[in-house]
Amino acid sequence: MKELEEPAKPDPTGMSRRRFLAAGATGLGSLVVGDAVLLEPNSFVVEEIALKVAKVPPGRELRLVHLSDLHIRSFHGYHQRVADTVKNLSPDMIVLTGDYLEKERNLKEVRRFLKLLKAPGGVFGVQGNWEYWARLEGENLRRQFARVGTTLLIDQRRDLNIRGVPVSVLGLDYPSPADALKRLQKAADPGRLNILLTHVPAFDHTVLDDRHDLILCGHTHGGQVRIPFVRPFYLPRYSGDFVSGLYRTGPGDTPLYVNRGIGTSVFPVRFLCRPEITLLRLQAV
């Protein structure tokens, strides 16, 4: 006689394996969404980069803070924390590489933030694509920024002296056309430490010569949403092969740094791509 199989005992928890896995997946998804929407967009990090630069005299160090892609819609505690952190980094100079706002009505909030930025060498910036899209570019924006102590460079050079080091800030306007770059670097003094600011990282690098000591840019947001070992799903035009971090480019292997930005664009999310404040420590070789 065939033995009868013993009926399966009920799960004392009342949950089948399938339901358990579904609940786990739902919980994990909620954590990911919470991280991407609530945590990461408001949790910046300080990326500290030490660079050897031949034009920095022995025993000296220049501290540059680099901010990019603020995309300020309204000023709140997050922006105050950014400004406080920048102050505590004791920068010799602060540089900004575009995309401060998205609408003209955001300008007041941007100026409120910029007013908090102070450095002995000054605060310098260039325009990004969003300034043009908001129809707020050019002389009007330059005047607005000047009122709060920020110098907006539109294909211009500014000379200063930091800790006894002659420095030139070269501001290349969006979208960094080759002709503008040629004119700007032709006016550069090779005897000075030349820092090129540009919103976009992908421009005609074959035009570069060895007068540039450092190039700083943003625009990419680092991709905003990242999956490990996978190229970002989307990068804006003029990003090229640049995503974030330090690269070398041009005939002199000039260091080029791409900042991930402070804000977000289009969608207010970040995943495995936290906002950043960059501290660049320029040291003697």
Buried (B, 14 or more C-beta within 10 A) or exposed (E): EEEEEEEEEEEEEEEEEEEEEEEEEEEEEEEEEEBBBEEBBBEBEEBEBEBEBEBBEEEEBBBBBBBBBBBBBEBEEBBEEBBEBBBEBEBBBBBBBBBBBBEEEBBEBBBBBBBBBEBEBBBBBBBBBBBBEBEBBBEEBBEBBEEBBBBBBBBBBBEBEBBEBBBBBBBBBBBBBEEBBBEBBEEBEEEBBBBBBBBBBBBEBEBBBEBBBBBBBBBBBBBBBBEEEEEBEEBBEBBEEBBBBEBEBBEEEBBBBBBBBBBBBEEBBBBBBBBBBBBBBBBEE
